[in-house]
Amino acid sequence: MLFSIPPIEKEKAVQYLIDNIPAETLNDVETLMTEKGRDWWLDYHFSGGMGVRNLLLEGGFQWDFIELDDVWVELIEKAVRKNSVNNVEILISGDIKGFRIIHLMS
């Protein structure tokens, strides 16, 4: 990788994803990860991956696009694991611009 995002910034991004993606969607991604294995994301790079990257950009994470492209899978997987481990129930109020990874991935 040409760029390096500090670990603290990655953790902020993971928390931002948890706070801004419905728990149901994180659960759907966890199912994909379980069913499809390590390369679960390959079919979703231009759909769900773009959604994750755009959400992070909208959240103020002004990283280089190439860098976002390299790190989105790591961040969403960490968000899924952290959400699952903590058994977090996330309540979302308002519209999040129609962001639903699983619908984008379908």
Secondary structure, 3 states (H helix, E strand, C coil): CCCCCCHHHHHHHHHHHHHHCCHHHHHHHHHHHHHHHHHHHHHHCCCHHHHHHHHHHHCCCCCCHHHHHHHHHHHHHHHHHHHHHHCCCCCCCCCCCCCCHHHHHC
